[in-house]
Amino acid sequence: MRRFSISALLKEAANGHQGWERQWRAPEPKKEYDVVIVGGGGHGLATAYYLATVHGITNVAVIEKGWIGGGNTGRNTTIIRSNYLFDESAALYNHAVNLWEGLSQELNYNVMFSQRGVLMLAHNHHDVISFKRHVYANRLNGVDNEWLTPEECKEYCPPLSISKDIRYPVLGGALQRRGGTARHDAVAWGYARGADARGVDIIQNCEVTGLQRHHDGSVKAVETTKGVIGTKRVGVVAAGHTGVVMSRFGLRMPVESVPLQALVSEPVKPVFPCVVMSNAVHAYISQSDKGELVIGAGTDQYVSYSQQGGIQIINHTLDAICELFPQFTRMRMLRSWGGIVDVTPDRSPILGKTPIPGLFVNCGWGTGGFKATPGSGHVFAHTLATGEPHKINEPFSLDRFRTGYLIDEAAAAAVAH
Ligand SMILES: Cc1cc2nc3c(=O)[nH]c(=O)nc-3n(C[C@H](O)[C@H](O)[C@H](O)COP(=O)(O)OP(=O)(O)OC[C@H]3O[C@@H](n4cnc5c(N)ncnc54)[C@H](O)[C@@H]3O)c2cc1C
């Protein structure tokens, strides 16, 4: 793989940029692989990358029914943070933030990770108590999080209105300075390029339609629209379509798939220095490097695969944004879109084994899995390589819905973006 560098850029600039190679190949599937990953989103590609780099397993195929990063990886609002309440979640998401901090260098690909800080607003007494509890719990886990007064919130984010005369006045906020955003497409492309360079086959426009098993029940092959591919290990990383894939394999998953929407404004000069989230009014906002305000909404209330979502959900979010940032009432919105998110009952992911020997699953990231991409790929690669969970993903087994050892981030924060 040719490294991106100043000298490579200067050389190409002198040649009219004619010499850049394709960033990954477009191979036809082989008859057999050591590991097959179903789903070419950020998590699937990161898993393949760490299988190759950490575990030396390179006979791997990532099978993607559309194009890589075309699922939720390319549709999300890119908020990255690790200030989750429970110890298990803090460990998982902080593992990811640690990896984000060196990711551009590791991949030799600029993922534009920007630690501009994530400020979570408190609007009522319950929010204040709950966020302060998060701050204390996070600090015990070595995760940075601090409490700001309304005036300090305003200082950190000048466009914020701290007027007391609005429906949901700002009573304070929890700030994680290490949090921020990254460029979602670049994350998928960087992992794809790194995995491909080490021999991983990325097979796009190929849908996995079924699973073949040996007499003892273990995995034998996957059936795809490009034929049958033999393998002993399959990792399903299909986000909102996990339920569909797993039902084709004969398993029913504890996930519901619902639309989640986002929208962007026309681009403007830099006006918004950080990320602001408000769980109570359900809106979150940041500004992209292109200048667009990137705004996210809540999920639809109904299970659906529509990739659209209800207009009333976006209206509700824009009401909240205009109340918190009155100057944005004059902005024009350019486009909106939806993704299908896979929501578990406790809003925590499922990462590990399934009852079928050789079949592993990584799903349930719901509205908040982009931030976990490097950490998720890293621990899932360990699980696929060794057949056993990494200690970080051990608590996130499918089994917890049988044993009752839930990690209830839904009750903790009501939102997980
Ligand atoms: C609007 C929106 C806003 C969000 N905001 C945030 C945020 O701010 N911060 C955050 O952390 N998270 C956020 N998320 C959640 C985040 O996007 C996801 O949790 C994360 O991107 C999931 O990554 P993934 O790689 O698992 O899934 P995906 O990127 O969806 O990849 C799964 C892939 O599997 C493929 N696939 C499905 N079925 C098959 C099949 N049968 N055969 C082959 N391939 C198949 C799909 O085509 C897809 O490309 C948001 C999501 C949405 C929709």
The ligand as a MOL file (V3000), in Angstrom:
LIG
                    3D

  0  0  0     0  0            999 V3000
M  V30 BEGIN CTAB
M  V30 COUNTS 53 58 0 0 0
M  V30 BEGIN ATOM
M  V30 1 C -29.3720 9.4330 11.5230 0
M  V30 2 C -28.3880 8.7020 12.3960 0
M  V30 3 C -27.6240 9.4090 13.3030 0
M  V30 4 C -26.7060 8.7580 14.1260 0
M  V30 5 N -25.8880 9.4910 14.9280 0
M  V30 6 C -24.9140 8.8820 15.6240 0
M  V30 7 C -23.9770 9.6580 16.3500 0
M  V30 8 O -24.0240 10.8950 16.3450 0
M  V30 9 N -23.0030 9.0150 17.0370 0
M  V30 10 C -22.9210 7.6590 17.0520 0
M  V30 11 O -22.0520 7.1320 17.7480 0
M  V30 12 N -23.7780 6.8830 16.3290 0
M  V30 13 C -24.7690 7.4610 15.6110 0
M  V30 14 N -25.6320 6.7120 14.8700 0
M  V30 15 C -25.5430 5.2420 14.9190 0
M  V30 16 C -24.4260 4.7190 14.0320 0
M  V30 17 O -24.5490 5.2600 12.7400 0
M  V30 18 C -24.4570 3.1960 13.9510 0
M  V30 19 O -24.5850 2.6250 15.2310 0
M  V30 20 C -23.1550 2.6670 13.3300 0
M  V30 21 O -22.7960 3.4220 12.2090 0
M  V30 22 C -23.3400 1.2190 12.9710 0
M  V30 23 O -22.2540 0.8290 12.1830 0
M  V30 24 P -22.2490 -0.5910 11.4930 0
M  V30 25 O -20.9880 -0.7300 10.7540 0
M  V30 26 O -22.6040 -1.6220 12.5140 0
M  V30 27 O -23.5400 -0.5290 10.5490 0
M  V30 28 P -23.7550 -0.0800 9.0330 0
M  V30 29 O -22.8700 1.0230 8.6340 0
M  V30 30 O -25.2280 0.1040 8.8490 0
M  V30 31 O -23.2670 -1.3850 8.2500 0
M  V30 32 C -24.0290 -2.5630 8.1550 0
M  V30 33 C -23.9300 -3.0030 6.7230 0
M  V30 34 O -24.5010 -4.3070 6.5990 0
M  V30 35 C -24.9790 -4.4020 5.2790 0
M  V30 36 N -25.9030 -5.5390 5.1850 0
M  V30 37 C -27.1180 -5.6760 5.7600 0
M  V30 38 N -27.6570 -6.8570 5.4290 0
M  V30 39 C -26.7550 -7.4860 4.6390 0
M  V30 40 C -26.7390 -8.7500 3.9720 0
M  V30 41 N -27.7670 -9.6080 4.0440 0
M  V30 42 N -25.6490 -9.0820 3.2410 0
M  V30 43 C -24.5980 -8.2380 3.1420 0
M  V30 44 N -24.5620 -7.0180 3.7440 0
M  V30 45 C -25.6310 -6.6580 4.4830 0
M  V30 46 C -25.6580 -3.0410 5.0590 0
M  V30 47 O -25.8400 -2.7460 3.6880 0
M  V30 48 C -24.6940 -2.0930 5.7640 0
M  V30 49 O -23.7920 -1.4650 4.8880 0
M  V30 50 C -26.5890 7.3250 14.0590 0
M  V30 51 C -27.3600 6.6090 13.1420 0
M  V30 52 C -28.2450 7.2860 12.3110 0
M  V30 53 C -29.0640 6.5060 11.3260 0
M  V30 END ATOM
M  V30 BEGIN BOND
M  V30 1 1 1 2
M  V30 2 1 2 3
M  V30 3 2 2 52
M  V30 4 2 3 4
M  V30 5 1 4 5
M  V30 6 1 4 50
M  V30 7 2 5 6
M  V30 8 1 6 7
M  V30 9 1 6 13
M  V30 10 2 7 8
M  V30 11 1 7 9
M  V30 12 1 9 10
M  V30 13 2 10 11
M  V30 14 1 10 12
M  V30 15 2 12 13
M  V30 16 1 13 14
M  V30 17 1 14 15
M  V30 18 1 14 50
M  V30 19 1 15 16
M  V30 20 1 16 17
M  V30 21 1 16 18
M  V30 22 1 18 19
M  V30 23 1 18 20
M  V30 24 1 20 21
M  V30 25 1 20 22
M  V30 26 1 22 23
M  V30 27 1 23 24
M  V30 28 2 24 25
M  V30 29 1 24 26
M  V30 30 1 24 27
M  V30 31 1 27 28
M  V30 32 2 28 29
M  V30 33 1 28 30
M  V30 34 1 28 31
M  V30 35 1 31 32
M  V30 36 1 32 33
M  V30 37 1 33 34
M  V30 38 1 33 48
M  V30 39 1 34 35
M  V30 40 1 35 36
M  V30 41 1 35 46
M  V30 42 1 36 37
M  V30 43 1 36 45
M  V30 44 2 37 38
M  V30 45 1 38 39
M  V30 46 1 39 40
M  V30 47 2 39 45
M  V30 48 1 40 41
M  V30 49 2 40 42
M  V30 50 1 42 43
M  V30 51 2 43 44
M  V30 52 1 44 45
M  V30 53 1 46 47
M  V30 54 1 46 48
M  V30 55 1 48 49
M  V30 56 2 50 51
M  V30 57 1 51 52
M  V30 58 1 52 53
M  V30 END BOND
M  V30 END CTAB
M  END
